[in-house]
Amino acid sequence: MDLKQIHELIKIINKSNIGEISIEDKDGKVTIKQKEEPAVTVTAAPSHQVYTTAPAPVAASAPAAAPTAAVPEAAPKADNLITIKSPMIGTFYRRPSPDKPIFAEIGTEVAPGKVVCIIEAMKLFNEIESEVSGTIVKILVDDASPVEYDQPLFLVEPAK
């Protein structure tokens, strides 16, 4: 990994809620740790999004309870709903570019293979496709927000 790539990783980490990342390749291992933010700032983050899993590893033990509390609140409503989750760490975008239409909104019918969003990771834009058929009933992440691996993005009511 060259110095330019490391600088890009640092920029991405600084813009996200990721606390630490380690990358290992044939040349060696790089670990980047972000400073812990004050508890007030970390606790305020979950109020902007329904799901935020990123603050949990970064935060102290007391604020970490807030993100986990948000998950059980949404779970009872979603007993028959399917969750589309992020397959990677990156930045979530609802449209391919600012002048293009949104991929998926509440009420949009999705089927396996239909693109529902884009996740940008290290300047690569990855189209995320639905693996289920149904109707989107909730969008769990704000546009241009950082997302973690396996973070819920959409709730889908399965097709009957």
N, C-alpha and C positions, 0 to 999 in steps of 0.2 A: 504494500500500500504506500503510495507516495505522499509527500507533504501536502499537495493540493487536495487530495481526497480526504486527508485527515482534517484539513481546514473546513472543507464542505461538511463533513460529519459534525464538527463542532458547531457550525452555524445551524444545522438542522436540530441538534440537541438543544441549543440555546432557545430556539423558537418553539420547542415542544415541551411537554411535561415529563419527558423521559428523564429519569434520575441517573441512570448509568447504562452504558452499553459497552460490550466487549466484542471485538472482531478479531478473528484469528485467521491468518492465511499462511502460505508457504514462507513468507518473508518474516513473519513474527506475529505478535499480538499487540493490539491497541485497546486500552480501556479508557473511556472518557466518562468522568463523573461530573454531574452538575451540582453546584452548591445548593444546599437546602434553603428553601425560601422560608420566610417567617410563617408561622402557623396561621396567621390571619389571612394571608394571601392564598395559602393552600386550601383553607376551608372555604374561601369564597369561590373557588373554581367549580366545585360541584353544583352550585346554584345556577350556573349558566347552561349546563348540559344535564340530560337525564342520566347518562352513563359516563363516568370518567374513571377509568381504571388506572390511568397514569399516576395520579397523586399518591396512591396507596404505597408504592415502594419508596417514594421520595419523602413522604410526610413522616412526622413523628407518630408514635402510636395513638395518641388521642385524636388527631385529625383523620387518621386512617379509618376511623369508624364511620365517618360521613359517607364516603363513596360506597362502602359495603351496605350501608343502610338504604341507599337508593335502589340497589338491586332487588331486595325483597319487596319493596313497595310496588315495583313494576311487575314482579313475577305473578301475583295473583290475578292481575288483569290479563296476563298473557298465557293462561293455562292451555289454550288450544292454538296459540300462535307460534309460528316458526320464526326463528331469529336468523337473519343474515349477518354474519360476523366478518370482521376484517381479517383477511388472511396474512396481513403484514403490518409493520409499523410504518407510518407515513402521515401525509396530510390528505384529508378527505375532501373531495370536491364533488358537487352534485351535477356539474355540467362540464363538457369537454373544454370549453373556453368561455370567457365572459360574454361573448356575443352569441353563443349557441344556447338552445333550449335545455332545460333540466332533464336529466335522464329519467328520474322517477320521483313522483310526488305521492302524497296520500291519495289513495284511490286508483293508482296505476296498477294495471294488470301485469304481472311478471310471469315468465316461464323460464325453464332452464335454458341458459345461454343468452338471456336478455341482459344487456349491460345496465346496472343500476347506479353505478358511481365510478369515480376514478380515485385511486390512491397514489399520490406522488411519493416516491422514495428515491432519494439521491438523484433528483432531476429526471427520473424515469416515471412516466405516467402509465399506471397499470389499470386497465379496465377490469372492474369487478363485476362478474356475471352472477345472476341468480342461479341457484341450484334447485329451486323449488318453483312450483306453480301456485299462483294465488294473487291476492290483492294486498298492496302495501297499506297498512293501517297506521303506522307510526314511523317517523324518521327520528332516530335517537341521537344524531350527531349534527352539529351546526356545520354549514358550509365553510371550507377553508380551516377546519379545526384539526389538530393533531389527533391521531388515533393509535392505539396499541394493537398488538397482535391479539386476535380473538375477541376484540371489543365488539359488542353488539352495535350494528349500524341501522338496521331496519327490522320492524316486526311485520310479518306477512301472515294474513289469514289464508290458510290453505284452500285451494280450489276444491269444490265438492263434486 
